[in-house]
Amino acid sequence: MAHDMDFVGFPDISSMFVLFGVLFAIAFIMVIFYYIFIMKKIAEEKLEPVCFVGMRPVLVEKREEQAYCPRCGAAVSLGWRYCPSCGYDLSRLRVRS
């Protein structure tokens, strides 16, 4: 005599695979749309990659107002704390009025 082993309160394994598959697909689509959004901003020249931390790029908003680092001469945007080229502490500089 064969009995079905249905455990009350436990979901079916196949429904769990479907649920995790749907969640994975949603997360994957969100990552793709975020990547497209960032690449579009870089193409429109609104964001600028300045360096990498590990495998992640550091992106900063491009501004029209530019200054230059007193140590290495690299172009920096006003409001930046450190030079992306040499790491000079730009917060020590004062804005002339």
N, CA, C and O atoms as a CHARMM CRD file, in Angstrom:
* protein
*
  388
    1    1 MET  N      0.84700  -1.16500   0.00000 PROA 1      0.00000
    2    1 MET  CA     0.00000   0.00000   0.00000 PROA 1      0.00000
    3    1 MET  C      0.90300   1.24200   0.00000 PROA 1      0.00000
    4    1 MET  O      1.70400   1.42900   0.91600 PROA 1      0.00000
    5    2 ALA  N      0.77200   2.07800  -1.01800 PROA 2      0.00000
    6    2 ALA  CA     1.58800   3.27100  -1.16600 PROA 2      0.00000
    7    2 ALA  C      0.84700   4.48200  -0.60800 PROA 2      0.00000
    8    2 ALA  O     -0.32500   4.71400  -0.90200 PROA 2      0.00000
    9    3 HSD  N      1.55700   5.22700   0.18900 PROA 3      0.00000
   10    3 HSD  CA     0.96500   6.44100   0.76400 PROA 3      0.00000
   11    3 HSD  C      1.67400   7.65000   0.18200 PROA 3      0.00000
   12    3 HSD  O      2.88700   7.63000  -0.02700 PROA 3      0.00000
   13    4 ASP  N      0.91400   8.69600  -0.07600 PROA 4      0.00000
   14    4 ASP  CA     1.52100   9.96500  -0.49000 PROA 4      0.00000
   15    4 ASP  C      2.09100  10.64600   0.74900 PROA 4      0.00000
   16    4 ASP  O      1.41200  10.78400   1.76600 PROA 4      0.00000
   17    5 MET  N      3.32400  11.06000   0.64700 PROA 5      0.00000
   18    5 MET  CA     3.98300  11.69700   1.77900 PROA 5      0.00000
   19    5 MET  C      3.81600  13.21300   1.67300 PROA 5      0.00000
   20    5 MET  O      4.76500  13.91600   1.32600 PROA 5      0.00000
   21    6 ASP  N      2.66100  13.70300   1.95600 PROA 6      0.00000
   22    6 ASP  CA     2.40800  15.14100   1.95300 PROA 6      0.00000
   23    6 ASP  C      2.59500  15.66900   3.37000 PROA 6      0.00000
   24    6 ASP  O      1.92300  15.23700   4.30600 PROA 6      0.00000
   25    7 PHE  N      3.51700  16.60800   3.50400 PROA 7      0.00000
   26    7 PHE  CA     3.74400  17.22300   4.79100 PROA 7      0.00000
   27    7 PHE  C      2.92800  18.50400   4.85300 PROA 7      0.00000
   28    7 PHE  O      3.05600  19.38000   3.99800 PROA 7      0.00000
   29    8 VAL  N      2.11100  18.59800   5.84800 PROA 8      0.00000
   30    8 VAL  CA     1.26200  19.76900   6.00600 PROA 8      0.00000
   31    8 VAL  C      2.14100  20.94500   6.42600 PROA 8      0.00000
   32    8 VAL  O      2.94500  20.81900   7.35000 PROA 8      0.00000
   33    9 GLY  N      1.99400  22.07400   5.75900 PROA 9      0.00000
   34    9 GLY  CA     2.74100  23.27700   6.10300 PROA 9      0.00000
   35    9 GLY  C      3.99100  23.48300   5.28100 PROA 9      0.00000
   36    9 GLY  O      4.55800  24.57500   5.31400 PROA 9      0.00000
   37   10 PHE  N      4.44900  22.48200   4.54100 PROA 10     0.00000
   38   10 PHE  CA     5.63300  22.63000   3.69900 PROA 10     0.00000
   39   10 PHE  C      5.20900  22.87100   2.26000 PROA 10     0.00000
   40   10 PHE  O      4.37700  22.13300   1.73200 PROA 10     0.00000
   41   11 PRO  N      5.76500  23.88600   1.61700 PROA 11     0.00000
   42   11 PRO  CA     5.39800  24.11000   0.20800 PROA 11     0.00000
   43   11 PRO  C      6.03000  23.04400  -0.68100 PROA 11     0.00000
   44   11 PRO  O      7.01600  22.40000  -0.32200 PROA 11     0.00000
   45   12 ASP  N      5.44100  22.89100  -1.81600 PROA 12     0.00000
   46   12 ASP  CA     5.95100  21.94800  -2.80800 PROA 12     0.00000
   47   12 ASP  C      7.31500  22.44600  -3.30600 PROA 12     0.00000
   48   12 ASP  O      7.49000  23.64700  -3.51200 PROA 12     0.00000
   49   13 ILE  N      8.27100  21.54900  -3.50000 PROA 13     0.00000
   50   13 ILE  CA     9.62200  21.91600  -3.92600 PROA 13     0.00000
   51   13 ILE  C      9.60200  22.60500  -5.28300 PROA 13     0.00000
   52   13 ILE  O     10.35000  23.55900  -5.49400 PROA 13     0.00000
   53   14 SER  N      8.78300  22.15400  -6.18600 PROA 14     0.00000
   54   14 SER  CA     8.75900  22.77200  -7.52100 PROA 14     0.00000
   55   14 SER  C      8.25400  24.21200  -7.45700 PROA 14     0.00000
   56   14 SER  O      8.70700  25.06000  -8.22700 PROA 14     0.00000
   57   15 SER  N      7.32400  24.49400  -6.55000 PROA 15     0.00000
   58   15 SER  CA     6.84700  25.87800  -6.42300 PROA 15     0.00000
   59   15 SER  C      7.93500  26.77400  -5.84500 PROA 15     0.00000
   60   15 SER  O      7.98700  27.96000  -6.16900 PROA 15     0.00000
   61   16 MET  N      8.81300  26.22500  -4.98600 PROA 16     0.00000
   62   16 MET  CA     9.92800  27.00400  -4.45100 PROA 16     0.00000
   63   16 MET  C     10.92800  27.34100  -5.55500 PROA 16     0.00000
   64   16 MET  O     11.44500  28.45700  -5.60400 PROA 16     0.00000
   65   17 PHE  N     11.20300  26.38300  -6.44000 PROA 17     0.00000
   66   17 PHE  CA    12.10500  26.65100  -7.55800 PROA 17     0.00000
   67   17 PHE  C     11.53800  27.73200  -8.46600 PROA 17     0.00000
   68   17 PHE  O     12.27700  28.58700  -8.95400 PROA 17     0.00000
   69   18 VAL  N     10.25200  27.69700  -8.69100 PROA 18     0.00000
   70   18 VAL  CA     9.61800  28.72000  -9.53400 PROA 18     0.00000
   71   18 VAL  C      9.71800  30.08100  -8.85000 PROA 18     0.00000
   72   18 VAL  O     10.03500  31.07700  -9.49900 PROA 18     0.00000
   73   19 LEU  N      9.45300  30.13100  -7.54800 PROA 19     0.00000
   74   19 LEU  CA     9.52800  31.39400  -6.81300 PROA 19     0.00000
   75   19 LEU  C     10.93900  31.97500  -6.85900 PROA 19     0.00000
   76   19 LEU  O     11.10600  33.15800  -7.15500 PROA 19     0.00000
   77   20 PHE  N     11.96000  31.15900  -6.56900 PROA 20     0.00000
   78   20 PHE  CA    13.33800  31.64600  -6.61300 PROA 20     0.00000
   79   20 PHE  C     13.75700  32.01100  -8.03200 PROA 20     0.00000
   80   20 PHE  O     14.53700  32.94500  -8.22000 PROA 20     0.00000
   81   21 GLY  N     13.26100  31.30100  -9.02100 PROA 21     0.00000
   82   21 GLY  CA    13.55000  31.64000 -10.40700 PROA 21     0.00000
   83   21 GLY  C     12.98800  32.99300 -10.78800 PROA 21     0.00000
   84   21 GLY  O     13.64700  33.77700 -11.47100 PROA 21     0.00000
   85   22 VAL  N     11.76500  33.26900 -10.34800 PROA 22     0.00000
   86   22 VAL  CA    11.13700  34.56400 -10.63500 PROA 22     0.00000
   87   22 VAL  C     11.88200  35.68600  -9.91000 PROA 22     0.00000
   88   22 VAL  O     12.11700  36.74500 -10.49200 PROA 22     0.00000
   89   23 LEU  N     12.25500  35.46800  -8.65200 PROA 23     0.00000
   90   23 LEU  CA    12.99500  36.48300  -7.90900 PROA 23     0.00000
   91   23 LEU  C     14.36300  36.74900  -8.54900 PROA 23     0.00000
   92   23 LEU  O     14.79600  37.89800  -8.63700 PROA 23     0.00000
   93   24 PHE  N     15.03200  35.69900  -8.98800 PROA 24     0.00000
   94   24 PHE  CA    16.31100  35.86900  -9.66400 PROA 24     0.00000
   95   24 PHE  C     16.14700  36.64600 -10.96400 PROA 24     0.00000
   96   24 PHE  O     16.96000  37.51800 -11.27200 PROA 24     0.00000
   97   25 ALA  N     15.10000  36.33500 -11.73100 PROA 25     0.00000
   98   25 ALA  CA    14.86000  37.04200 -12.99300 PROA 25     0.00000
   99   25 ALA  C     14.58900  38.52300 -12.74400 PROA 25     0.00000
  100   25 ALA  O     15.07600  39.37500 -13.48700 PROA 25     0.00000
  101   26 ILE  N     13.81700  38.83300 -11.70400 PROA 26     0.00000
  102   26 ILE  CA    13.52600  40.24000 -11.37700 PROA 26     0.00000
  103   26 ILE  C     14.81000  40.96500 -10.98500 PROA 26     0.00000
  104   26 ILE  O     15.05000  42.08200 -11.44300 PROA 26     0.00000
  105   27 ALA  N     15.64000  40.34400 -10.14500 PROA 27     0.00000
  106   27 ALA  CA    16.89800  40.97200  -9.72800 PROA 27     0.00000
  107   27 ALA  C     17.83100  41.16600 -10.92000 PROA 27     0.00000
  108   27 ALA  O     18.48800  42.20100 -11.02900 PROA 27     0.00000
  109   28 PHE  N     17.89300  40.18900 -11.80400 PROA 28     0.00000
  110   28 PHE  CA    18.74400  40.28600 -12.98900 PROA 28     0.00000
  111   28 PHE  C     18.28900  41.42200 -13.90200 PROA 28     0.00000
  112   28 PHE  O     19.11800  42.17700 -14.41000 PROA 28     0.00000
  113   29 ILE  N     16.99400  41.54700 -14.11200 PROA 29     0.00000
  114   29 ILE  CA    16.45300  42.62400 -14.95300 PROA 29     0.00000
  115   29 ILE  C     16.73900  43.98400 -14.32200 PROA 29     0.00000
  116   29 ILE  O     17.05100  44.93800 -15.03500 PROA 29     0.00000
  117   30 MET  N     16.63700  44.08900 -12.99500 PROA 30     0.00000
  118   30 MET  CA    16.93200  45.35800 -12.32500 PROA 30     0.00000
  119   30 MET  C     18.39900  45.73800 -12.49300 PROA 30     0.00000
  120   30 MET  O     18.70400  46.91300 -12.69700 PROA 30     0.00000
  121   31 VAL  N     19.30500  44.78300 -12.41500 PROA 31     0.00000
  122   31 VAL  CA    20.73200  45.05200 -12.61100 PROA 31     0.00000
  123   31 VAL  C     20.99000  45.52000 -14.03500 PROA 31     0.00000
  124   31 VAL  O     21.76700  46.45200 -14.24600 PROA 31     0.00000
  125   32 ILE  N     20.35600  44.89500 -15.00700 PROA 32     0.00000
  126   32 ILE  CA    20.53100  45.28800 -16.40700 PROA 32     0.00000
  127   32 ILE  C     20.03400  46.71500 -16.63400 PROA 32     0.00000
  128   32 ILE  O     20.71100  47.50800 -17.28900 PROA 32     0.00000
  129   33 PHE  N     18.85700  47.04900 -16.09800 PROA 33     0.00000
  130   33 PHE  CA    18.33000  48.40800 -16.27100 PROA 33     0.00000
  131   33 PHE  C     19.21600  49.43800 -15.57000 PROA 33     0.00000
  132   33 PHE  O     19.39800  50.53900 -16.08900 PROA 33     0.00000
  133   34 TYR  N     19.77700  49.10000 -14.39300 PROA 34     0.00000
  134   34 TYR  CA    20.68100  50.01600 -13.70100 PROA 34     0.00000
  135   34 TYR  C     21.94600  50.23800 -14.52800 PROA 34     0.00000
  136   34 TYR  O     22.42100  51.36700 -14.65300 PROA 34     0.00000
  137   35 TYR  N     22.48400  49.17000 -15.08700 PROA 35     0.00000
  138   35 TYR  CA    23.67900  49.26800 -15.93000 PROA 35     0.00000
  139   35 TYR  C     23.39900  50.15300 -17.14700 PROA 35     0.00000
  140   35 TYR  O     24.22100  51.00200 -17.49400 PROA 35     0.00000
  141   36 ILE  N     22.25900  49.96300 -17.79000 PROA 36     0.00000
  142   36 ILE  CA    21.90200  50.78800 -18.95100 PROA 36     0.00000
  143   36 ILE  C     21.75500  52.24800 -18.52700 PROA 36     0.00000
  144   36 ILE  O     22.19900  53.14400 -19.24500 PROA 36     0.00000
  145   37 PHE  N     21.14000  52.49900 -17.37500 PROA 37     0.00000
  146   37 PHE  CA    20.96300  53.85800 -16.86500 PROA 37     0.00000
  147   37 PHE  C     22.31100  54.54100 -16.64500 PROA 37     0.00000
  148   37 PHE  O     22.49800  55.69000 -17.04600 PROA 37     0.00000
  149   38 ILE  N     23.25700  53.83400 -16.00400 PROA 38     0.00000
  150   38 ILE  CA    24.57400  54.40900 -15.73300 PROA 38     0.00000
  151   38 ILE  C     25.33500  54.64800 -17.03300 PROA 38     0.00000
  152   38 ILE  O     25.95500  55.69900 -17.19900 PROA 38     0.00000
  153   39 MET  N     25.29600  53.69400 -17.95100 PROA 39     0.00000
  154   39 MET  CA    26.00500  53.84800 -19.22200 PROA 39     0.00000
  155   39 MET  C     25.43000  55.01500 -20.03300 PROA 39     0.00000
  156   39 MET  O     26.16600  55.71600 -20.72700 PROA 39     0.00000
  157   40 LYS  N     24.12300  55.21500 -19.94100 PROA 40     0.00000
  158   40 LYS  CA    23.49500  56.34400 -20.63500 PROA 40     0.00000
  159   40 LYS  C     23.97700  57.67000 -20.05800 PROA 40     0.00000
  160   40 LYS  O     24.23900  58.61400 -20.80300 PROA 40     0.00000
  161   41 LYS  N     24.09400  57.74600 -18.72200 PROA 41     0.00000
  162   41 LYS  CA    24.58700  58.96600 -18.08100 PROA 41     0.00000
  163   41 LYS  C     26.04400  59.24000 -18.46200 PROA 41     0.00000
  164   41 LYS  O     26.42500  60.39500 -18.65300 PROA 41     0.00000
  165   42 ILE  N     26.86200  58.18600 -18.57400 PROA 42     0.00000
  166   42 ILE  CA    28.24900  58.36800 -18.98500 PROA 42     0.00000
  167   42 ILE  C     28.30600  58.82700 -20.43800 PROA 42     0.00000
  168   42 ILE  O     29.10800  59.69800 -20.77600 PROA 42     0.00000
  169   43 ALA  N     27.46400  58.25200 -21.30600 PROA 43     0.00000
  170   43 ALA  CA    27.44300  58.64300 -22.71600 PROA 43     0.00000
  171   43 ALA  C     26.97700  60.08900 -22.88700 PROA 43     0.00000
  172   43 ALA  O     27.45200  60.79200 -23.77900 PROA 43     0.00000
  173   44 GLU  N     26.05200  60.53400 -22.03800 PROA 44     0.00000
  174   44 GLU  CA    25.57700  61.92300 -22.08600 PROA 44     0.00000
  175   44 GLU  C     26.56700  62.87900 -21.42100 PROA 44     0.00000
  176   44 GLU  O     26.33000  64.08600 -21.37700 PROA 44     0.00000
  177   45 GLU  N     27.65900  62.35100 -20.91200 PROA 45     0.00000
  178   45 GLU  CA    28.70200  63.11200 -20.22500 PROA 45     0.00000
  179   45 GLU  C     28.18800  63.81300 -18.98100 PROA 45     0.00000
  180   45 GLU  O     28.61700  64.92300 -18.66500 PROA 45     0.00000
  181   46 LYS  N     27.25800  63.15700 -18.26500 PROA 46     0.00000
  182   46 LYS  CA    26.79000  63.68000 -16.98100 PROA 46     0.00000
  183   46 LYS  C     27.54800  63.04300 -15.82100 PROA 46     0.00000
  184   46 LYS  O     27.65500  63.63000 -14.74500 PROA 46     0.00000
  185   47 LEU  N     28.07700  61.83100 -16.04800 PROA 47     0.00000
  186   47 LEU  CA    28.89700  61.15400 -15.05400 PROA 47     0.00000
  187   47 LEU  C     30.26400  60.88900 -15.65400 PROA 47     0.00000
  188   47 LEU  O     30.40400  60.68900 -16.86100 PROA 47     0.00000
  189   48 GLU  N     31.26800  60.89200 -14.79100 PROA 48     0.00000
  190   48 GLU  CA    32.63400  60.66200 -15.26200 PROA 48     0.00000
  191   48 GLU  C     33.31200  59.65200 -14.33900 PROA 48     0.00000
  192   48 GLU  O     33.36900  59.86500 -13.12800 PROA 48     0.00000
  193   49 PRO  N     33.83000  58.55000 -14.90200 PROA 49     0.00000
  194   49 PRO  CA    34.58900  57.61700 -14.05100 PROA 49     0.00000
  195   49 PRO  C     35.95000  58.20800 -13.73000 PROA 49     0.00000
  196   49 PRO  O     36.66800  58.63900 -14.63200 PROA 49     0.00000
  197   50 VAL  N     36.31300  58.23200 -12.44700 PROA 50     0.00000
  198   50 VAL  CA    37.59800  58.81800 -12.05100 PROA 50     0.00000
  199   50 VAL  C     38.61500  57.78400 -11.59400 PROA 50     0.00000
  200   50 VAL  O     39.81700  57.99600 -11.75200 PROA 50     0.00000
  201   51 CYS  N     38.16100  56.66900 -11.03100 PROA 51     0.00000
  202   51 CYS  CA    39.08900  55.63300 -10.59300 PROA 51     0.00000
  203   51 CYS  C     38.29700  54.36200 -10.29700 PROA 51     0.00000
  204   51 CYS  O     37.08000  54.32400 -10.48400 PROA 51     0.00000
  205   52 PHE  N     38.98200  53.34000  -9.84300 PROA 52     0.00000
  206   52 PHE  CA    38.34000  52.08900  -9.46600 PROA 52     0.00000
  207   52 PHE  C     38.66100  51.77000  -8.01600 PROA 52     0.00000
  208   52 PHE  O     39.77900  52.00000  -7.55500 PROA 52     0.00000
  209   53 VAL  N     37.68800  51.24400  -7.30600 PROA 53     0.00000
  210   53 VAL  CA    37.89200  50.70600  -5.96300 PROA 53     0.00000
  211   53 VAL  C     37.56700  49.22500  -6.08000 PROA 53     0.00000
  212   53 VAL  O     36.40300  48.83000  -6.14100 PROA 53     0.00000
  213   54 GLY  N     38.61700  48.41600  -6.11100 PROA 54     0.00000
  214   54 GLY  CA    38.41300  47.00300  -6.40100 PROA 54     0.00000
  215   54 GLY  C     38.00200  46.86000  -7.85100 PROA 54     0.00000
  216   54 GLY  O     38.72400  47.29400  -8.74900 PROA 54     0.00000
  217   55 MET  N     36.86800  46.26400  -8.08300 PROA 55     0.00000
  218   55 MET  CA    36.34900  46.10100  -9.44300 PROA 55     0.00000
  219   55 MET  C     35.25600  47.11800  -9.76000 PROA 55     0.00000
  220   55 MET  O     34.71800  47.11500 -10.86700 PROA 55     0.00000
  221   56 ARG  N     34.91600  47.99200  -8.80200 PROA 56     0.00000
  222   56 ARG  CA    33.83100  48.94900  -8.99900 PROA 56     0.00000
  223   56 ARG  C     34.37500  50.30800  -9.40600 PROA 56     0.00000
  224   56 ARG  O     35.28900  50.82500  -8.76200 PROA 56     0.00000
  225   57 PRO  N     33.82800  50.89500 -10.46300 PROA 57     0.00000
  226   57 PRO  CA    34.27500  52.24000 -10.83500 PROA 57     0.00000
  227   57 PRO  C     33.67300  53.28500  -9.89700 PROA 57     0.00000
  228   57 PRO  O     32.55200  53.13100  -9.41200 PROA 57     0.00000
  229   58 VAL  N     34.43500  54.34600  -9.65000 PROA 58     0.00000
  230   58 VAL  CA    33.94200  55.47600  -8.87800 PROA 58     0.00000
  231   58 VAL  C     33.51400  56.52200  -9.89500 PROA 58     0.00000
  232   58 VAL  O     34.32200  56.99200 -10.69500 PROA 58     0.00000
  233   59 LEU  N     32.23900  56.87900  -9.85500 PROA 59     0.00000
  234   59 LEU  CA    31.68000  57.83100 -10.80300 PROA 59     0.00000
  235   59 LEU  C     31.35500  59.12600 -10.07900 PROA 59     0.00000
  236   59 LEU  O     30.82400  59.10600  -8.96900 PROA 59     0.00000
  237   60 VAL  N     31.67400  60.24800 -10.70400 PROA 60     0.00000
  238   60 VAL  CA    31.33400  61.54500 -10.14300 PROA 60     0.00000
  239   60 VAL  C     30.53300  62.32500 -11.17000 PROA 60     0.00000
  240   60 VAL  O     30.64800  62.11400 -12.37800 PROA 60     0.00000
  241   61 GLU  N     29.73500  63.21700 -10.66100 PROA 61     0.00000
  242   61 GLU  CA    28.92600  64.05400 -11.52200 PROA 61     0.00000
  243   61 GLU  C     29.81000  65.11300 -12.16600 PROA 61     0.00000
  244   61 GLU  O     30.59500  65.77500 -11.48600 PROA 61     0.00000
  245   62 LYS  N     29.68000  65.26800 -13.47900 PROA 62     0.00000
  246   62 LYS  CA    30.47100  66.28700 -14.17400 PROA 62     0.00000
  247   62 LYS  C     29.84900  67.65100 -13.94600 PROA 62     0.00000
  248   62 LYS  O     28.62900  67.81200 -13.99500 PROA 62     0.00000
  249   63 ARG  N     30.68000  68.59900 -13.70200 PROA 63     0.00000
  250   63 ARG  CA    30.22900  69.98500 -13.53800 PROA 63     0.00000
  251   63 ARG  C     30.98300  70.84300 -14.52600 PROA 63     0.00000
  252   63 ARG  O     32.08300  70.50000 -14.95800 PROA 63     0.00000
  253   64 GLU  N     30.39600  71.93100 -14.86900 PROA 64     0.00000
  254   64 GLU  CA    31.02700  72.84600 -15.81600 PROA 64     0.00000
  255   64 GLU  C     32.20200  73.57800 -15.17400 PROA 64     0.00000
  256   64 GLU  O     33.21500  73.83500 -15.82500 PROA 64     0.00000
  257   65 GLU  N     32.06000  73.91400 -13.88400 PROA 65     0.00000
  258   65 GLU  CA    33.11700  74.65000 -13.20000 PROA 65     0.00000
  259   65 GLU  C     34.26000  73.70000 -12.92100 PROA 65     0.00000
  260   65 GLU  O     34.07400  72.68900 -12.24400 PROA 65     0.00000
  261   66 GLN  N     35.42000  74.00400 -13.42200 PROA 66     0.00000
  262   66 GLN  CA    36.58500  73.14000 -13.21000 PROA 66     0.00000
  263   66 GLN  C     37.70600  73.95500 -12.58100 PROA 66     0.00000
  264   66 GLN  O     37.86000  75.15000 -12.83600 PROA 66     0.00000
  265   67 ALA  N     38.46100  73.28700 -11.77200 PROA 67     0.00000
  266   67 ALA  CA    39.66400  73.86300 -11.17800 PROA 67     0.00000
  267   67 ALA  C     40.79600  72.89200 -11.47200 PROA 67     0.00000
  268   67 ALA  O     40.58600  71.86900 -12.12300 PROA 67     0.00000
  269   68 TYR  N     41.97500  73.20200 -11.00400 PROA 68     0.00000
  270   68 TYR  CA    43.12400  72.33600 -11.25000 PROA 68     0.00000
  271   68 TYR  C     43.83600  72.07500  -9.93400 PROA 68     0.00000
  272   68 TYR  O     43.94400  72.95900  -9.08400 PROA 68     0.00000
  273   69 CYS  N     44.31500  70.86700  -9.78100 PROA 69     0.00000
  274   69 CYS  CA    45.04000  70.46700  -8.58000 PROA 69     0.00000
  275   69 CYS  C     46.35300  71.24100  -8.51400 PROA 69     0.00000
  276   69 CYS  O     47.08500  71.28700  -9.50200 PROA 69     0.00000
  277   70 PRO  N     46.66700  71.85500  -7.36000 PROA 70     0.00000
  278   70 PRO  CA    47.91400  72.60100  -7.26000 PROA 70     0.00000
  279   70 PRO  C     49.16100  71.71000  -7.26200 PROA 70     0.00000
  280   70 PRO  O     50.25200  72.18800  -7.57100 PROA 70     0.00000
  281   71 ARG  N     49.02000  70.43300  -6.92600 PROA 71     0.00000
  282   71 ARG  CA    50.17300  69.54500  -6.89500 PROA 71     0.00000
  283   71 ARG  C     50.48600  68.96200  -8.27500 PROA 71     0.00000
  284   71 ARG  O     51.62700  69.03700  -8.73000 PROA 71     0.00000
  285   72 CYS  N     49.47000  68.37200  -8.95600 PROA 72     0.00000
  286   72 CYS  CA    49.76200  67.66500 -10.21100 PROA 72     0.00000
  287   72 CYS  C     49.16400  68.34500 -11.44000 PROA 72     0.00000
  288   72 CYS  O     49.52400  67.99700 -12.56500 PROA 72     0.00000
  289   73 GLY  N     48.26000  69.30500 -11.25000 PROA 73     0.00000
  290   73 GLY  CA    47.68300  70.02100 -12.37700 PROA 73     0.00000
  291   73 GLY  C     46.50000  69.32600 -13.03000 PROA 73     0.00000
  292   73 GLY  O     46.03100  69.78300 -14.07300 PROA 73     0.00000
  293   74 ALA  N     45.99800  68.22900 -12.45200 PROA 74     0.00000
  294   74 ALA  CA    44.84900  67.51900 -13.02000 PROA 74     0.00000
  295   74 ALA  C     43.58700  68.35400 -12.84500 PROA 74     0.00000
  296   74 ALA  O     43.44200  69.06800 -11.85300 PROA 74     0.00000
  297   75 ALA  N     42.67900  68.26300 -13.80500 PROA 75     0.00000
  298   75 ALA  CA    41.41400  68.98000 -13.72300 PROA 75     0.00000
  299   75 ALA  C     40.53400  68.32100 -12.66700 PROA 75     0.00000
  300   75 ALA  O     40.34600  67.10500 -12.67600 PROA 75     0.00000
  301   76 VAL  N     39.99800  69.12900 -11.76100 PROA 76     0.00000
  302   76 VAL  CA    39.08600  68.65700 -10.72100 PROA 76     0.00000
  303   76 VAL  C     37.86800  69.56500 -10.70500 PROA 76     0.00000
  304   76 VAL  O     37.95900  70.74500 -11.04500 PROA 76     0.00000
  305   77 SER  N     36.73600  69.01500 -10.31200 PROA 77     0.00000
  306   77 SER  CA    35.53000  69.82500 -10.18700 PROA 77     0.00000
  307   77 SER  C     35.51900  70.50400  -8.83300 PROA 77     0.00000
  308   77 SER  O     36.05800  69.97500  -7.86100 PROA 77     0.00000
  309   78 LEU  N     34.90800  71.67100  -8.76900 PROA 78     0.00000
  310   78 LEU  CA    34.79200  72.38000  -7.50100 PROA 78     0.00000
  311   78 LEU  C     33.94800  71.55600  -6.55000 PROA 78     0.00000
  312   78 LEU  O     32.92700  70.99800  -6.95300 PROA 78     0.00000
  313   79 GLY  N     34.34800  71.47200  -5.32400 PROA 79     0.00000
  314   79 GLY  CA    33.62700  70.69600  -4.32900 PROA 79     0.00000
  315   79 GLY  C     34.23600  69.33100  -4.06900 PROA 79     0.00000
  316   79 GLY  O     33.85300  68.66600  -3.10700 PROA 79     0.00000
  317   80 TRP  N     35.17300  68.89800  -4.89600 PROA 80     0.00000
  318   80 TRP  CA    35.83600  67.62000  -4.65100 PROA 80     0.00000
  319   80 TRP  C     36.76700  67.77000  -3.46600 PROA 80     0.00000
  320   80 TRP  O     37.39000  68.81500  -3.27600 PROA 80     0.00000
  321   81 ARG  N     36.85600  66.71300  -2.67000 PROA 81     0.00000
  322   81 ARG  CA    37.71300  66.77200  -1.49000 PROA 81     0.00000
  323   81 ARG  C     39.14100  66.34700  -1.80400 PROA 81     0.00000
  324   81 ARG  O     40.08800  66.91000  -1.25500 PROA 81     0.00000
  325   82 TYR  N     39.30500  65.36400  -2.67800 PROA 82     0.00000
  326   82 TYR  CA    40.63500  64.86400  -3.02500 PROA 82     0.00000
  327   82 TYR  C     40.82600  64.87200  -4.53300 PROA 82     0.00000
  328   82 TYR  O     39.87000  64.70600  -5.29000 PROA 82     0.00000
  329   83 CYS  N     42.03900  65.06000  -4.95600 PROA 83     0.00000
  330   83 CYS  CA    42.37800  64.97300  -6.37200 PROA 83     0.00000
  331   83 CYS  C     42.33900  63.49900  -6.78100 PROA 83     0.00000
  332   83 CYS  O     42.95600  62.66800  -6.11500 PROA 83     0.00000
  333   84 PRO  N     41.62000  63.15300  -7.87400 PROA 84     0.00000
  334   84 PRO  CA    41.55800  61.75500  -8.28000 PROA 84     0.00000
  335   84 PRO  C     42.87400  61.25100  -8.86200 PROA 84     0.00000
  336   84 PRO  O     43.07800  60.04200  -8.96200 PROA 84     0.00000
  337   85 SER  N     43.76500  62.15200  -9.24500 PROA 85     0.00000
  338   85 SER  CA    45.02500  61.74900  -9.84700 PROA 85     0.00000
  339   85 SER  C     46.10800  61.48100  -8.81300 PROA 85     0.00000
  340   85 SER  O     46.75600  60.43600  -8.84900 PROA 85     0.00000
  341   86 CYS  N     46.30900  62.41800  -7.89000 PROA 86     0.00000
  342   86 CYS  CA    47.42300  62.26100  -6.93500 PROA 86     0.00000
  343   86 CYS  C     46.95700  62.12400  -5.49100 PROA 86     0.00000
  344   86 CYS  O     47.77100  61.80400  -4.62500 PROA 86     0.00000
  345   87 GLY  N     45.68200  62.35500  -5.19700 PROA 87     0.00000
  346   87 GLY  CA    45.16900  62.20200  -3.84100 PROA 87     0.00000
  347   87 GLY  C     45.38200  63.41100  -2.95100 PROA 87     0.00000
  348   87 GLY  O     45.17000  63.32600  -1.74100 PROA 87     0.00000
  349   88 TYR  N     45.80000  64.54300  -3.52400 PROA 88     0.00000
  350   88 TYR  CA    46.03600  65.76600  -2.74700 PROA 88     0.00000
  351   88 TYR  C     44.73200  66.20600  -2.08000 PROA 88     0.00000
  352   88 TYR  O     43.66800  66.16800  -2.69800 PROA 88     0.00000
  353   89 ASP  N     44.82200  66.61900  -0.82900 PROA 89     0.00000
  354   89 ASP  CA    43.64600  67.06000  -0.06500 PROA 89     0.00000
  355   89 ASP  C     43.24500  68.46100  -0.52400 PROA 89     0.00000
  356   89 ASP  O     43.87700  69.45200  -0.15800 PROA 89     0.00000
  357   90 LEU  N     42.18500  68.52800  -1.33200 PROA 90     0.00000
  358   90 LEU  CA    41.73000  69.80600  -1.88600 PROA 90     0.00000
  359   90 LEU  C     40.88300  70.60800  -0.89200 PROA 90     0.00000
  360   90 LEU  O     40.59200  71.77800  -1.14300 PROA 90     0.00000
  361   91 SER  N     40.48700  70.00500   0.21900 PROA 91     0.00000
  362   91 SER  CA    39.66700  70.74400   1.17700 PROA 91     0.00000
  363   91 SER  C     40.47600  71.82300   1.88600 PROA 91     0.00000
  364   91 SER  O     39.90300  72.71000   2.51900 PROA 91     0.00000
  365   92 ARG  N     41.79200  71.75700   1.78700 PROA 92     0.00000
  366   92 ARG  CA    42.63300  72.79100   2.40400 PROA 92     0.00000
  367   92 ARG  C     42.59600  74.10900   1.61000 PROA 92     0.00000
  368   92 ARG  O     42.95200  75.16700   2.12800 PROA 92     0.00000
  369   93 LEU  N     42.16700  74.02400   0.36800 PROA 93     0.00000
  370   93 LEU  CA    42.11500  75.22700  -0.47800 PROA 93     0.00000
  371   93 LEU  C     40.85900  76.01700  -0.15300 PROA 93     0.00000
  372   93 LEU  O     39.81700  75.44800   0.17300 PROA 93     0.00000
  373   94 ARG  N     40.96900  77.30100  -0.24600 PROA 94     0.00000
  374   94 ARG  CA    39.81800  78.17600  -0.01100 PROA 94     0.00000
  375   94 ARG  C     39.34600  78.73200  -1.32400 PROA 94     0.00000
  376   94 ARG  O     40.13100  78.95200  -2.24700 PROA 94     0.00000
  377   95 VAL  N     38.02100  78.96300  -1.40000 PROA 95     0.00000
  378   95 VAL  CA    37.44100  79.58000  -2.58200 PROA 95     0.00000
  379   95 VAL  C     37.66600  81.08300  -2.49000 PROA 95     0.00000
  380   95 VAL  O     37.33700  81.70600  -1.48100 PROA 95     0.00000
  381   96 ARG  N     38.22000  81.65200  -3.53200 PROA 96     0.00000
  382   96 ARG  CA    38.44700  83.09600  -3.53900 PROA 96     0.00000
  383   96 ARG  C     37.17700  83.79600  -3.97000 PROA 96     0.00000
  384   96 ARG  O     36.53100  83.39100  -4.93700 PROA 96     0.00000
  385   97 SER  N     36.82400  84.84000  -3.25600 PROA 97     0.00000
  386   97 SER  CA    35.61400  85.59200  -3.61300 PROA 97     0.00000
  387   97 SER  C     35.91800  87.01400  -3.96900 PROA 97     0.00000
  388   97 SER  O     35.00700  87.77700  -4.29200 PROA 97     0.00000
